[in-house]
Amino acid sequence: MVEISYEDFQNVDIRVGTVLRAEMFPEARTPAIKMWIDFGDEIGERKTSAQVTANYAPEDLVGKQVMAVVNFPARQIGPFMSEVLVLGAMDDNGGVVLIGPDYKLPNGGRMH
């Protein structure tokens, strides 16, 4: 594990957003879901894809609040441009569980 400084951590902009739309990403090499997420007025709507099909179907994600890094450069994933990185952790079976707030929060709220 590489240690980083507190200043390094402060440069990572992690925000809460609400999934507006989600659909399967059939062109992905590994099964994935495309998501369009609302991060509030300051950031707006951003899209991403995530390999979360072990624990979620697209319809499970609509309305779900998630945490995402919003200040990484966009990344081309096949025919899709991913603009944010949603955060998750692996469960005991190797599936990704998305990280989000326990309570409804305003979209765009920054993690502290």
C-alpha positions in Angstrom: 0.0 0.0 0.0 1.3 3.4 -0.9 0.9 6.2 1.6 -0.4 9.5 0.3 -0.5 12.9 2.0 -3.7 14.6 3.2 -3.2 17.1 0.4 -3.3 14.3 -2.1 -6.6 13.1 -0.6 -8.0 16.6 -0.8 -7.4 16.7 -4.5 -9.8 13.7 -5.1 -13.2 15.2 -5.6 -15.8 12.6 -4.4 -19.5 13.6 -4.7 -22.9 12.1 -4.1 -25.2 11.7 -7.1 -28.5 10.1 -8.0 -28.7 7.6 -10.9 -31.2 8.9 -13.4 -30.9 6.2 -16.0 -29.2 2.8 -16.3 -28.9 0.3 -19.1 -26.9 -2.8 -19.9 -23.6 -2.2 -21.8 -23.6 -5.1 -24.2 -20.4 -3.9 -26.0 -18.3 -4.1 -22.8 -15.7 -7.0 -22.6 -16.8 -7.7 -19.1 -20.6 -7.4 -18.2 -21.3 -3.8 -17.2 -24.0 -1.3 -16.7 -24.0 2.2 -18.1 -25.3 4.9 -15.7 -26.3 8.6 -16.1 -25.9 10.3 -12.7 -27.1 13.7 -11.5 -24.5 15.5 -9.4 -26.5 18.7 -8.9 -26.3 22.2 -10.5 -22.5 22.7 -10.1 -21.4 19.5 -11.9 -24.6 18.4 -13.7 -25.3 15.0 -15.3 -22.3 12.7 -15.9 -22.2 9.2 -17.3 -20.2 6.1 -16.4 -20.1 2.4 -16.8 -19.5 -0.1 -14.0 -19.0 -3.8 -13.6 -21.8 -4.2 -11.1 -24.0 -6.8 -12.8 -23.3 -9.5 -10.1 -25.4 -7.4 -7.6 -27.5 -5.0 -9.7 -29.8 -4.9 -12.6 -30.3 -1.5 -14.4 -33.7 -1.0 -12.9 -32.2 -1.5 -9.4 -30.0 1.5 -9.9 -32.4 4.2 -11.0 -33.0 6.5 -8.1 -30.0 5.1 -6.1 -27.6 7.5 -4.6 -23.9 6.7 -5.2 -20.5 8.2 -4.5 -18.2 8.9 -7.4 -14.9 10.5 -8.2 -15.8 13.4 -10.5 -12.5 15.0 -11.3 -10.7 12.1 -13.1 -10.3 12.7 -16.9 -12.9 11.0 -19.1 -12.0 7.6 -20.3 -13.1 5.8 -23.4 -14.5 2.3 -22.7 -15.4 0.8 -26.1 -17.9 3.0 -27.8 -18.8 4.7 -24.5 -17.1 7.7 -22.7 -17.0 7.3 -19.0 -16.9 10.6 -17.2 -16.8 9.6 -13.5 -15.7 6.7 -11.4 -18.4 5.2 -9.1 -17.1 3.8 -5.9 -17.7 0.3 -4.6 -16.2 -2.6 -2.7 -16.1 -6.4 -3.4 -18.4 -8.7 -1.6 -17.5 -12.3 -0.6 -18.4 -13.6 -4.0 -16.3 -11.0 -5.9 -19.2 -8.8 -7.0 -19.1 -5.1 -6.6 -21.4 -3.4 -4.1 -21.7 0.4 -4.7 -20.9 2.9 -2.0 -23.6 5.5 -1.2 -25.0 7.5 1.7 -27.3 5.9 4.3 -29.7 8.9 4.0 -30.9 10.9 1.1 -28.4 13.8 0.5 -28.4 16.7 -2.0 -26.8 15.8 -5.3 -23.3 17.2 -5.6 -22.5 17.0 -1.9 -18.8 16.5 -1.4 -17.3 13.7 0.7 -15.4 15.0 3.7 
